[in-house]
Structure formats: structure tokens, C-alpha cells
Amino acid sequence: MNIYKILDDLGIEYKKFQHPAVFNCEQAHLLALDIDGAATKNLFIKNKKGNRHFLIIMMDDKTVDFKRLSQILNVSGLSFASSNSLEKYLGTSAGSVSILDIVKDTQAAVELIIDKSIFNYSAIQCHPFTNTATLEIPITGIQQLLAHYQRQYTEIEIEIEIENPQAAFYIELSYLYVQ
């Protein structure tokens, strides 16, 4: 699957930035690239039984309280999914996962959860199936891509508490179906 062909065929604009491989947000920041848009953290997680998988797209400066997120999503025991599951469901590896990988989930086995604050930006930064490049894609382009693949997603507002910037809480949950 060629993400550039998909984006081009759909008429979705993007800017491509080549760079050395990065495996986490800290390494990406050290590159000091001049990229607009929301810098994101992408987490692939599962419930305790392993029968539900989630791709969490959130601002890179936030953290997830798995216990609270479990309550909001009405699932028990959220934790990181294995690299085998990441390959099986999204066809990617740790360090490369991004919102674009959801198009490889042809069975809709992965539930997409997006931090609502991302939609306050005009664009989003994401890896194009590899961690050696970053794309800047307008939010409208991401919405168009999700609509084309008929991907439902859930928006959650993740806020950082002032007293404890490592703790996050969730105040709103809304289900959206993109058409």
C-alpha cells in the first residue's frame, strides 16, 4: 500500500519532510524540523482480554491515564498491545505508527480515538508508514481520508492538570462517523 498514491488519488495536499529514523516524540523534537500542525503521539493499546484494540492519536505533550481511559471507553485493563498485534492489525512497527496506518485496517478491528484538541490545528504531523519521514497534512485532508475509508472515530478531550502535568483526565466523549 502506497500512502502517497492514496493521498494523491484523493487530492489531499501534504508536505513531506525526510529525516533520520525517530522512535519517539523526544527524538522527533531533537530534529527541530520546521513543520506546522499538531505534533502527535500515537499509542496502540488493547483491553485486558485482547479482543479490542485502539489507536490513540493525541497531542505529543500529553499523557494517558489508562485507568481513566478504560472507564471512559467502558473496557477493562487497557495496556500497550504487542508488536505482533501492531503488525497484524496495522501493518506497522513501533516508532512508525500514525493515524495514516488506520487505512491498512481493512477489517475495522482497531478503534480510532482522537484527542479533540488536535482539531484546533489546521494540520497534523504524521508518519507515512515509516519513521524516516513526517507529513504535514491539513486536518480537512485527514477527515477526507477517514471519510473515504468510512472510518468511525471517537473524539476525547484530554487535558493536562496544572498541578500534575503527568496526569491526564477526560471530560467528554463523542462518537463521530465521518461521511
Secondary structure, DSSP 8 states (H G I E B T S, - for coil): --HHHHHHHTT---EEEE-S---SHHHHHHT-----SB-EEEEEEE-TTSS-EEEEEEETT----HHHHHHHHT-S--EE--HHHHHHHHS--TTT--GGGGGG-TT--EEEEEEGGGGGSSEEEE-SSSTTEEEEEEHHHHHHHHHHTT-EEEEEEEEE-SS-TT-EEEEEEEEEE--
